């Protein structure tokens, strides 16, 4: 449709002799086509590879994220009605709607970018729109190393643990890079394994031949047809997966995910919102309680301790950098509490550095898996934390 609209308007502009000679016909053409069949003034931002997120707070207030930092952009919509029209254009092909009865909507663009929109009456300052752009290229572990998200010893350790079928939980705050890290770790799974991915909005890009990708579904306008993450996790257990990857655990599905890890699906992966590994364990306890299983707290903690091998803490620093700040092993239960030991950490002091804690992982002593001792004891200094990521070991 975009090509046809461009051709038709080009012909009109070419034959229009009344336009002043100094008028930029190409600019008019692009703006009109963007308004007619695209996303209006957001189209240049979507095409800009340096922009990772677009936030429309109001027609005249648009922010973008570049390199982990927020910047106000000078582009703008002509009116709030124009913002609502763009939201409708995004959700209508998906059979979704946004109106006063249903003023919030999550959707996905054709390129996989995630969209969230909120309109009045619950959006008090007018319709707002957030677009988290989908990376056009599948990221590898080397990409994280290149930007200093972790060091080589941590990367090799995580790669080894995924191959050794250790169950990993990626923990972090909003926008910390949890999904990016989950995607990279998922691509460390050996070829030939049957993988089932489960997400609210499909973001994972796995390069595996034996892959089943499932996505939850909201209820329709009549309140029917809803398929939740928990439904998909339960169904995945009947699909003979070697591993289950849940994009994010937010509620009762955590119980089913832990059960899968405990019953022959070791090496499964997921993420959750938490500010520290200890906080992640507390969040897991709460989510299991949400499943309504009426289990004593001690049993829930045993369930968690036996299912999760490692917690990888992902953080976004004040300067916008996204780093793996801690890798923690869950070692079991003692005196009614889940016990952990830190294997790697990031220290943000006078000499910012990644360092191994010199502790041998217990989960790798239970079988034939071992890792070189130098992975767990080396320190990697960050030469200049304010400029480009330059590393020395």
N, C-alpha and C positions, 0 to 999 in steps of 0.2 A: 504493500500500500504506500509505503514511504517513497519508493522509486516512482510509482505512477503519479503521486502528488507532485514530486519534484519536477518530473517531465512536463506535466500540465502547466504548472506555474511558470516554469522556465519559458515555455512557449508564449504565455501571456506577457511576461516581462519583456521578452525579446521584441514583441510587436507593439509594445507601449512606447510611443514616441513622445508622450507628454511628460514623462519623467525627466527631471533635470539631469544634465550630463554628469554632475558630480555625485549623484545618488549611487550608493553601493548596492548594485542589484543582487550580488551574491549574498550580502548580509540580509537583505529583505527576504530573499528566497529561503535562506536557512531559518530565519525567525518565524516566518509564516508556516513553513512545513513543520517546524518543531511544535508550534501552537496547534496546528491542525491534526497531526497524527502522532506526535511525540509527547514528551513531557515538558514542553514549553521551555522556560529559561533554565531548567535543570539539565537539559540535554548536554550542553558543554561540560557541565560538572561530571556527568556520568561518563563522558568520553575522556576526562582528565584522569590519567592513571595515578597521579600523585594524590588524588582525593580518595580516601577510604570510607568516609561517611558524610552524608548530607543531612542537615537538620533545618527544616523550615519551621520557624517559630511563629511567623506571621508573613503576610505577603511581602513586606519590606524588610524582614529580618531573617536572613539565611546564613547559617554557619556551615563550615566544612572542617573535616579533620584531615590534616596532612602530617605525616610523620609523628603521629601520636599527639599532636597539638591542635587546638581548636582556633579557627580564624573566622572572623566575620567576612562574608563575601558581598561584593557590591551588586550582584544580580538581584532581581526582585520580580515578583508577580504584579500584574496590573491591579488585581483585586482579590479579596477572599474567595469570591465565586470562581476565579481562575484556579486557585489552589484546590477547591472542592472538585472542580471539573477534572483536574489531573488525577486526583484520588479516585474518582469514578472511573476514569479511563484505565487505571491500573487494575482495579478490582472487578470490573464488569466482566472481562473475558474469563475470569475464574469462577463465575457464578456467585460472586459475593456481592454484598451491598453495604453501604454505609449511609445511615440516616439517623434521625433522632431516636428511633427505636433501637438501632444498633450502631452507636456512635464510635465504636472502636473496631479496627480491623487489622489483621496481619495478612500479608500477601507476599508474593515473590514475583520479581520481574523475569523476563525470558532468560536473561543471563544468569539467573540464580540469586541476584541481589535481594536482600530481605527488606520488606517495607512494613512500617507501622504507621497508621494514621488515626488521628483522633479529631472529632469535630464537635461543635457545640451541640447540646448544652454543657457537656462535661469539660470541654476545652474552653475555658473562660475567656481567653484572649483571641479566640478564633481558631479555625482549622489549622492543625499542625501535622507535619509529615517528617518521618525519619527514614532514610534509606541507607542501609549498610551494604556497601558494594561487595560483590562476589569476586574473589581474585580470578583473573583470567588465566592464570597459570597455576598448576598444582605445585604447591611448595614442597620442598624436600628438606631434610635435616641440614643440608649444607646452607640453605637460605637462612635458617635460624642462626647458624654459626657465623655467617657473613655479617649479620646485623648485631651480633653479640648478645643474642638472647640466652645463650648458655655457652659452655666451653666444650672442647673436644672430648674430655673425659666424661662429662655428664652425658653428652650425645651418644658416645659409644656405650655407656652403661645402660641408657634407656633403650637403645636399639637392641642390646643383648637381652635385656629383661623382657621386651616384647617377644623376641624370638624364643625365649625360654618359657613362654606362656605364663608370665606373671600378670596378675590382674592389677590394672592401674586406674587410679582416680586422679583426674586433673582438676585442681581446685583453684579458684581465683575470683576476682571481682568482675563487675561489668566492664567490658572493653579491655580486659587484660590480655586477651589472646588465647583463651582456653580452647576455642574451636580450632584455631590455627594449629596449636600444638597437638590437639587430638588428631587432626588430619595427618600431620606429619608422623605421629606415632603409629597410626593405623596403617600407613604405607610401609611400616617396618615389618608388618606381618608377612611371614613367608608365603610365597606363591603356592597355590594349590589348596589352601584352606578355604572352607566355605564360611563366608562372612555375611551376617545380617546387620545392616545399619538401620537405626530407628531414630527419627528426628521430628521435631515440630515443623521446621522449615529446612528442607534439604540443603545442606551446605558442604557436607563432606564430599571429597573428590578422591576416591580410591582407585588405584590402578591394579585391580584384581579381576581376574576372569570369572571367578566363582563368587559372585556378589549379588546379594538381594538388598535393595534399598526400599525402606518403608517410610511413609510419612503420615503423621496424624492428620485428622480432619475435624474442623469445627462443625457444630450443628448447622443445619440449613435454616432458612428463614422461619420454618415451622418448628424449630427446636429439635429436629430429628437428624439422624445420620452421623452423630458425633462418634469419632474413633479416637480414643485417648492413647497416650504413650503406653500406659499400663496394659491396654488391650493388645497392643502390638508386641510388647515384651512377652506376654503370655503366649501369643500366637507364634512368635519366633522360636519358642522352645519346641514346637511341633515341626519345625522346618529343618531339623537335623543340622544346626549350625555348629561349626567349630568354635566360632567366636561371635559374640554379640557386642555391638558398639551402639551405645545410646548417646545421642548428641548432648543431652543434658538431663539430669535427674532433678526434678523439682518437687515431687510429691510421692504418692503411694507406690509409684513404679519402682522406687528404690528397693523396696522389699523383694520384688520379683527379680530385679537385676542382681541383687546379692544372692538370692536363691540360685540363679543361673550360674554364678561364679562358684557356688558351693557344690554344684551337681553336674560336673563334667564339662563346664564351659569356662575353664580357667583361661586366663589371657584376655578376658573381655575388658572393655574400656568404656569409661564414661566421664562426664564432667559435672561439676556442681558449683554454685556460688558460695564461696567462703573466703575469709580473709587470712586463714592460716590452716595448716594441716589439722591442728587440734579442733579448730572451729568446724572443719569439714566433717570430722567424726561426730561432733555434736549435731550438725545438720542432718547427717545420715540417721542418727537416732530419732530425731524428730520426724523425718520423712517416713521411717518404718512405722512409727506410731500412727501416722496418718493412714496407713493401710488398714487399720482397724482390726489387727490380728489379736489384740488383747494379750500380748506377750509381756512377761516381766522384763524390766530394764536389763537385768543381767543376761537374759537369753538374747536380747537384741544385740547387746555388745559382743557376746560370743559369736553371733551370726555375722556381725561386721568384721570382727577380728579374724575369723577363719576365711572370709571371702576376699578381703582387700589385702594385697601384698605391699603396694607402694602408693604414696600420695605425692603428686608433683604439684608444687605451689607455683602458680603463674601470677605475676604482679605487674602492674603498670606504675612506673615511678612518676614523680612530679614533673620530670622533664619530658615525659611522653614515651620513654623507652619501655618496652615490654620484655621482661626477663623471667627466667626460671629462677626463683629466689630460694627454693628449698626442695630437696627430695628426701622424703621421710619413709622409713619402712615401718609397717605395722607388725609388731613381733608377737602379739598374743595378749593374754589377759593376766592380770595380777591384782589381787585384792579388790576385785570387782571393777577395775578400770582397764581400758584398752591401753596397752603399752606400745610406745613407738621409740625409734632411734633415728636421728638425723644422719644421712649419708653424705649429702652435699648441701652447701649453703652459699648464698651471695652476701658479702659484707659490703655495705655502702658507707665506708668511713673515709679516712684520709687517703687510704690506698684501696679503692674499690676493687673487689676481686671475687672470683669464684674459688671455692676451696673444698676439697674432700675432707671429710671428718675423720678419716682413718679407721672407720668401723666396717667390719666384714658383714655384709647382709646375711641374716639368718635364712632368708627364703632361698638363697643360692647355696646354702650348705646342706639342704635337705636332699639334694640329688647329685647329679654329676656336673652341675653347672658351677663354674668358678669364673671370676673375673680377675684381671691383673691387679695386683695390689696398688700399683702406681695410679690407677684410675681413682682410687679412693683416698689418696694422700697428697696429690699434687695441687698446687695453687696456680691460678691463672689471673694475672694482674691486668687491670684495665688502665692503659697508659693515659688516656684523655677521655674522661666521661662526658665532657661538654661538646666534643667534636665528633668526627667520624669514629666508628667503632674499630679501634686498633687493639689487637690483643697480643700478649706475650705469655709464654708458659714458663 
